[in-house]
Amino acid sequence: MSHVFRELLQKVGSGTHTHKDLTRAESAAATRMILQQEATPAQIGAFMIAHRIKRPTGDELAGILDAYDDLGPKLQPIDSDRPVTILSNPYDGRSRTAPISPLTALILAAADCPVVMHGGDRMPTKHGVPLVELWQGLGVNWQRLSLEQSQQSLETIGIGFVYLPNHFPLAQQIVPYRDQIGKRPPFATAELFWAPYAGPAQIAVGYVHPPTEGMAQQTFALRGTPRFLTVKGLEGSCDLPRDRTGIVGVHRSAEEPIERLLLHPRDYDLDGTDVPLPPFSDLIASYQRVLAGEPSEMMRSVVWNGGFYLWQAGACGDLSAGLDLAATLLTEGTVADTLTRLTTHVQDMTQAPI
C-alpha cells in the first residue's frame, strides 16, 4: 500500500464538509501513482469515486494533465502553416446520435488543416461506438499503427490518431475501474482537455454540462493553453447540433478574452433534426453517400460541422465561406480522395515488412 497516496486519498475522501482540494502538484503526484500502479486497486477505486463526488477543480485537472504529459505519448510537431486541430470526444463513445467528427477530420485534412484525434475501444460507462470503430468502418485501422506510424500519417495525410491501448497502456490499464465504480471518474474529464501533440494546437472540447466548460477554461488558463474551443455538442462530443443553437466558446490567444458564439443553423438553411444513431452498417453506408456527394440529412450535418471547423482552423474568413468550402470539397470528391489516400497509406504501413 502507498502511504503517500493514502494521505492524498484522505484529503479528497473525507466527506462533504471536511474534504480538501488537492493542489496541482498533489493531483499530478496522485495521477502518477495511479498510472504506475503504485497505489493499490482499493486505493485507486476509492480515489476515483471520492474525487467524482467531490468534483475536480481546475488545479486538480491541470495536475492530471501534467502527469499525462510526463508519462503519456505525444505526436511531434509537423511543418504546417496552421495549428493542428485536436478533436476531443468522450472516450465512451456515442449511443443516440450519429457521430460526425471522422468526416470533419477528413474535410479539414482535405483543406490542409491537420487533425489529431485520440481514444480507445468500447469503454464504460456508456460502451458507445468509439472513434476507432468508425474509422475501421471507413477502412482505416488505427489499432494496428505504432505511434511512429501515426506520426507518419499526420505528416503525410494530415490526420493522426493516438490509440490508448497501444500508445498509452498506463492509462488503458485503469479503464476497468470505470466499469467497477459505475461512473466516469475525473480522468474522463481530463481526457477531453488532453492534447497528445507537442506542437501548436487548437483543442476542441465537447461538453454537456456548463460546469465542464468552466473547468476547461480554468484548466487551460493554469496550463497556459493559448487556443481552444468549448462546444456544447452532441452527447458531449465536439459535433455541433443542428436541432438547436450551437453554443461555442472561442479562445484564440492569451491576450484575448473568450468569445461566445451562438450559431443558428437556420440562418444558413441547415437546421433540422440531428441524425439518430443507426445500425453500424447503415451509419458507414451513410458516410459513404456523403463522401460521394449525395444530399441527405447526414450531408447537412457534415457540412455544418466541416464548415465551422474550417473557419476556426483558419482555412477561410467566416462561417459562410467555411460552409461553401466544406460543400465543395465533398461534392467535388476531394474529401473522398483524402480518405483513399489515408486508407492506402495506413494499409501500406501495416503491411510493410518489419
Secondary structure, DSSP 8 states (H G I E B T S, - for coil): --HHHHHHHHHHTS-TTT-----HHHHHHHHHHHHTT-S-HHHHHHHHHHHHHH---HHHHHHHHHHHHHHS--B-----SS-EEEEE--TT-BSSB---HHHHHHHHHHTT--EEEEE-SS-TTT--B-HHHHHHHTT--GGG--HHHHHHHHHHTSEEEEEHHHH-HHHHTTHHHHHHHTS--HHHHHHHH---BSSSEEEEEEESSHHHHHHHHHHHHHHT---EEEEE-GGGSS---SSS-EEEEEE--TTS--EEEEE-GGGGT------B---HHHHHHHHHHHHTT--SHHHHHHHHHHHHHHHHHTSSSSHHHHHHHHHHHHHTTHHHHHHHHHHHHHHHHHHS--
